Amino acid sequence: RRPADRVAADATLRLRDPGPRYVSRAAHKLVSALEAFPDVGVAGRRALDAGASTGGFTQVLLERGAERVAAVDVGHNQLAPPVRADPRVLVREGLNIRDLTAEDIDGPVDLVVSDLSFISLRLVLAPLASVCRPGAELLLMVKPQFEVGRRALPRSGVVTDPDARRHAVVGVTAAALGAGLAPRGLARSGLAGQDGNAEFFLRLRRPDATAADNPAGGTSPAPPAGERAAGWVRGAHIDWS
C-alpha cells in the first residue's frame, strides 16, 4: 500500500523491515570473531572498545552482557545515540589510544576489542596492555593496509598479496610479544573491509604471571619475538589468499 492509504482503526500493522540490527556493519566483524573464539567470555566483563567510532563493537559487547564498556575514540560525536544512551557505556572522546591510561577509563579492564584505522596496531599495543588486568583477553583487528607501510601499499589501497598480509600479522604479533602479551588465536574476519581489504582478528592474552611468556617452556631464553611470531602465525594455518 501507498503511505497515504487509509486503514481501519483496528487493523493489524506489521513492519516488514525493522532496519539494521547494529549501528554499523563493523559489528558483524566482531560477531564473527566471537564465533571463531567461543570461549572468549563477554558477560560480566569490564571492556574497552578502542576506536569505537559509531559503536558497533560496543553494541555487540553490550548485547552479550558486558558489565561496562569504555568506548574510546580520537574523534568526537561519532557514537550512535542508542549506544551512547546505554548506562553501561563510558564515553571517552578526543582521546588518542597511544596516550591511554587506566585512569582515563576508570580502571583496568578484562577485555579489549579494537577496530582502529590509519594507525598501526604496533603503536598502541603497549598502552592497551597497560590497561589490562592480568588474565585479560584482547581481540584486535589487524588491517594489513595500515601495517605494510606506504611503499608496499598498492595505489588501490587494497593489500592483495598473501605474503604481505601474513607479514603484517607477523609484525603485529611480534609487537604484541614485545608488549608482554601472549598470542592465543588468529582468525580471518567474516566480513572484509568496505574497500575489500582482508582483515584478521588476533586474539591475545595478558599473562597472569609477570614473567614473559615462553611457549618453549623451561628456563631457557625465548627466541626473538620476530622468530616466535613467525612460527606462531605459520602454525595458525590461515588462508592468506
Secondary structure, DSSP 8 states (H G I E B T S, - for coil): --TT----TT-----S----SSSSTHHHHHHHHHHHSTT---TT-EEEEET-TTSHHHHHHHHTT-SEEEEEESSSS-S-HHHHT-TTEEEEES--GGG--GGGGTS-EEEEEE---SS-GGGTHHHHHHTEEEEEEEEEEE-GGGTS-TTTS-TTS----HHHHHHHHHHHHHHHHHTT-EEEEEEE-SS--TTS---EEEEEE--SSSS---TT-SSS----HHHHHHHHHHHT-----
